[in-house]
Amino acid sequence: QVELVESGGGSVQAGESLQLSCIGSGRTFSLAAVGWFRQAPGKEREFVGTINWTGKSASVADSVKGRFTVSRDNAKNTVYLQMNNLKPADTAAYYCAAGGPDSHYAHDYEYWGQGTQVTVSS
């Protein structure tokens, strides 16, 4: 069993940055791949990024490449999503997920956090 808690969301202006954190509980969290997804109102959940358990392999969606990065600190049981140069199109609820491979697909993950809202105004 893995429990996930996201934090770090907020309201920012376009061009600003935010860092989201995903803290995991459970002994297996440090051995788990973690994915980040987002969902805007009226839209389907969208892949944002993923990182394997060692932190040596990470990838992000083309829509955020060059602006977002995923990293982790297993000593702190925490995975980060650094978001730079935010755009209004990045406005969404952001979720972290674990319990699957480092996949781009939401259905591959078993455990989900409650989400944190990011709002970007122009």
Phi and psi in degrees as a GROMACS rama.xvg file:
@    title "Ramachandran Plot"
@    xaxis  label "Phi"
@    yaxis  label "Psi"
@TYPE xy
-128.434  130.695  VAL-2
-110.1  137.64  GLU-3
-124.054  137.774  LEU-4
-132.497  119.537  VAL-5
-91.5595  151.758  GLU-6
-153.887  168.599  SER-7
105.231  -4.71449  GLY-8
-69.2826  170.532  GLY-9
169.542  -171.099  GLY-10
-109.539  125.035  SER-11
-135.06  168.883  VAL-12
-89.5157  154.553  GLN-13
-54.477  138.037  ALA-14
94.8882  -14.929  GLY-15
-84.7269  177.565  GLU-16
-124.504  155.504  SER-17
-143.223  150.53  LEU-18
-121.24  119.82  GLN-19
-92.1178  145.969  LEU-20
-120.538  145.752  SER-21
-128.175  108.704  CYS-22
-98.8412  128.378  ILE-23
-111.299  141.776  GLY-24
-109.832  158.867  SER-25
105.346  141.673  GLY-26
-64.6568  -24.1481  ARG-27
-88.5394  -3.90938  THR-28
-60.4833  -41.7518  PHE-29
-68.4056  -11.9186  SER-30
-103.429  5.8224  LEU-31
-106.538  140.925  ALA-32
-68.8812  148.871  ALA-33
-129.238  135.945  VAL-34
-115.555  152.369  GLY-35
-115.064  134.469  TRP-36
-133.37  163.046  PHE-37
-140.646  154.836  ARG-38
-143.087  119.751  GLN-39
-92.6457  156.259  ALA-40
-55.5922  129.61  PRO-41
79.2051  3.94214  GLY-42
-120.97  161.531  LYS-43
-77.1762  157.959  GLU-44
-64.3006  135.269  ARG-45
-121.593  136.61  GLU-46
-66.2489  137.406  PHE-47
-115.495  -49.8455  VAL-48
-168.922  166.181  GLY-49
-151.412  156.969  THR-50
-144.191  140.693  ILE-51
-79.8862  178.075  ASN-52
-69.1867  -26.9681  TRP-53
-82.6736  -19.6691  THR-54
85.7208  -0.530598  GLY-55
-87.1936  -10.7373  LYS-56
-129.473  118.571  SER-57
-141.762  151.211  ALA-58
-147.632  156.408  SER-59
-131.341  162.521  VAL-60
-67.821  153.232  ALA-61
-58.5842  -32.1123  ASP-62
-67.6245  -17.9951  SER-63
-121.735  2.03915  VAL-64
-60.9361  136.488  LYS-65
88.4499  -12.2512  GLY-66
-119.257  -35.2135  ARG-67
-111.596  144.31  PHE-68
-136.496  149.35  THR-69
-113.191  134.487  VAL-70
-144.797  171.249  SER-71
-149.297  156.029  ARG-72
-130.155  97.1124  ASP-73
-67.2149  -23.5538  ASN-74
-65.9781  -25.6891  ALA-75
-105.834  4.49528  LYS-76
52.5371  41.3648  ASN-77
-131.795  136.781  THR-78
-115.755  138.875  VAL-79
-115.012  149.254  TYR-80
-124.412  104.462  LEU-81
-87.5359  122.824  GLN-82
-119.459  113.338  MET-83
-111.579  159.647  ASN-84
48.538  53.1329  ASN-85
-65.4004  147.322  LEU-86
-122.514  156.544  LYS-87
-53.9066  -31.4667  PRO-88
-67.5092  -12.6677  ALA-89
-83.7288  -5.02543  ASP-90
-61.7868  122.541  THR-91
-178.604  170.551  ALA-92
-87.6503  130.864  ALA-93
-106.838  133.776  TYR-94
-125.374  142.589  TYR-95
-105.188  155.067  CYS-96
-144.767  150.488  ALA-97
-146.254  176.038  ALA-98
92.8123  26.7904  GLY-99
-156.585  -173.165  GLY-100
-73.3075  170.99  PRO-101
-76.7792  77.0762  ASP-102
-105.097  158.486  SER-103
-91.3934  0.115378  HIS-104
-109.896  127.862  TYR-105
-58.2906  -36.8229  ALA-106
-68.9201  -9.81605  HIS-107
-82.0459  -10.0246  ASP-108
-104.843  137.649  TYR-109
-93.3526  -35.3555  GLU-110
-113.622  140.751  TYR-111
-134.742  146.263  TRP-112
-82.4536  -179.31  GLY-113
-85.8271  -12.4576  GLN-114
94.6195  154.016  GLY-115
-137.239  136.232  THR-116
-85.3891  134.166  GLN-117
-120.681  124.651  VAL-118
-124.318  124.009  THR-119
-117.515  122.176  VAL-120
-106.45  151.074  SER-121
